[in-house]
Every structure is written in C-alpha cells, then in structure tokens.
Amino acid sequence: MMFSHLRARSRSLFVSRTEAGPGPGPEDLDLLDFKPWSSTQEMSRDIYDLYAEYEDEDEETLPKSPSDALLSPNKHGVLNLNVGGTLYFLPHKLAARYPTTRIGRLAAFTDHDMKLRLCDDFIVNRNEFFFDRDPKVFHNIFSFYRTGVLWIKDELCPRSFLEEINYWGVRMRNSERCCRVAFEERHDELNDELNIQKQLTAEVELEENEELFDDMFLGAMRRRIWLLMEKPFSSVTAKLMGVASSVFVLVSLVAMTLNTVDEMQYKTASGRPRFYGEHVETSCITFFTLEYLLRLTSTPDLRTFGCSVLNTVDLITILPHYLQMALECFEDEDVHPHAGDLTTVGRVGKVKGKG
C-alpha cells in the first residue's frame, strides 16, 4: 500500500503522468519531462516593487480556453492543501469566490497540467495539492478565504508577508484599514533600517579594502593618512587622533553652552556682542576642517565618502562658521546679530554625529 502511494505521488511530478495504470518502466524514464518547481520563481523579484503594485493593479483574468479553463464540476468538494507540511481543508465554493487568486484558479481548472503550474505537486487520487511555502503566513491566507478579510499579525516580517501574499495572489486592499496602516508603518521602518544597514555595509567594505590604494596617486601616503583618520585602533597615533577628535567635540559643546550666558559676552566698540571664548571656537572649527580635509583627500572612494551621512554631518558642522565669517563682512545690523546661530546649528550637528 505504501509503495503504491509513493508511485502515485511520483507520477504527479511529471507533466506526462497518467492517473491510473502501472508506473513507467526504466526504459521510459528518459522520455519524461520533469515539472519545474514554481514556488521560488518569484523570489528573485525586488520586494520593494511588490507593494507598489497592489493598490493600482487591475484584477487578473483567467485564461479562456475550451480545453484548459473549464470550471470544475466538483463545485461542492473540498480542496486539500498541504502547505509546508500543514494540511488545510478549504471548501471549493469558498475558493471559487476569489477566481483571480492562486487557489481560486486551482479550484477553477480541470486540466491537471494547469493545476501543476499553480502548485508544487499534487496527488491526483486524493486531490491533495502541495505548496512549499510558509504555513504561518498561509494561516492568514486561509482565514481570508473563510472570512473575506486579510488579517495581518504584527509578528510577521513585512518582507516575508508581502512575498507570500504576492505568491498567493491576495492583495493588500483586502485587509482592514487599521491593519494596513500599522503594516505600512512597520514596512517603512524596515526599509529605512535596511537602507542604513546597506550604507554601513558599503562603508565597512570600503574600510577593509586597503588594496584600492595600490593604484592611486601617492597611495602609500594616503593609506597612512586613511588609517590614521578612519581606523583608531590601527596604531597608537590613530588612537590619540580619535581621542583628540572627541576632546574637541566636547570643548565645542562647552563653548556653545557658555555662549548663551550673558556674563560670557562683551560688546565691541561698534556695540556688537562678542563671546570671550571666540578663539576657542575658531580652534575647534580649524581642527574639524583639517580633519575633514584629511579624510577627504585620503579616501579611496569619493562617491562612498560623499554619500556617507556622517561625512555630510561633518560638512554641515564646518560650513556655518565660514558662512558667519562671510556675513561679518557686511555692516547690516539686521543680518549680523543672527549669524552666530548658524555656528550653533553646526555644533549641534557635530555632537549628534559623534554620538
């Protein structure tokens, strides 16, 4: 009995199988075509493109063919769905309510070749269809066929969930608004985290690839400067450089705080307020400028350096000070008093970047 069951299932793996009769002999195996597994054919698609299709996509129509698309005569039967080893029993009439979905098409077709294109395997005698998919996500799909509403659990991964419902042909518009809003928030958060992780991975790969300096102009010198600025644990000098950078950030933060105290300011002959620690601020900005220029000239990849968020923060820290110096050249009293706010914004950005 067991061997006959195995033979019945093995025959269903072939496009040219028969429902009854003895199995093919060894001399006929070369004439049979293996059915390609379709469960992973859509896995290579970019998951970010799937979600955009759901709200605007038109309903797909079933193929109309006299031989391949006849409605199943077993309208009152039950579909036996084996998803990842878990067996589900779905009445035919519930599946037929959604003819554009994968299971809805499975219920509509009578041709076994068409059914094989929609599942990974099936046993003809038991009318059992096999799907190599995640049974946890399919529990939500199964509930959708019974209730008409697609419920989304918070513990499901957004990428995996979008991938699965795209395979089953179920659309996000079938879910409740509360579930859809919460899912969109988690989906956006995951996208942001993946983008940040991608950028950090690219920066780490760049830092670990020291061979890029071999074919560069003054490669040996630029490598030493790059190690000094980007790898604080590469040498004692690099550690001291990292400590000095942190000290200048703290000094700049203290100067920014004291700049708001009235007792720490004095008025010039023209009546403009000046900060006693102005030279300290200038020293910090000079150090930050030198640090940025050294990192800019020593980087092996200018494109990655320019796209880095931390490098952008460093540049924003430096530019307000020089913009303030340019504004001081003007005698307009309405412009100059607010010029110091630009430097304050730059220092806050530097502190956040180091944090």
Secondary structure, 3 states (H helix, E strand, C coil): CHHHHHHHHHHCCECCCCCCCCCCCHHHHHHCCECCCCCCCCCCCCHHHHHHHHHHCCCCCCCCCCCCCCCCCCCCCEEEEEECCEEEEEEHHHHHCCCCCHHHHHHHCCCHHHHHHHCCEEECCCCEEEECCCHHHHHHHHHHHHHCCECCCCCCCHHHHHHHHHHHCCCHHHECHHHHHHHHHHHHHHHHHHHHHHHHHHHHHHHHCHHHHCCCCCHHHHHHHHHHHHCCCCCHHHHHHHHHHHHHHHHHHHHHHHCCCHHHEEECCCCCEEECCHHHHHHHHHHHHHHHHHHHHHCCCHHHHHHCHHHHHHHHHHHHHHHHHHHCCCCCCCCHHHCHHHHHHHHHHHHHHHC
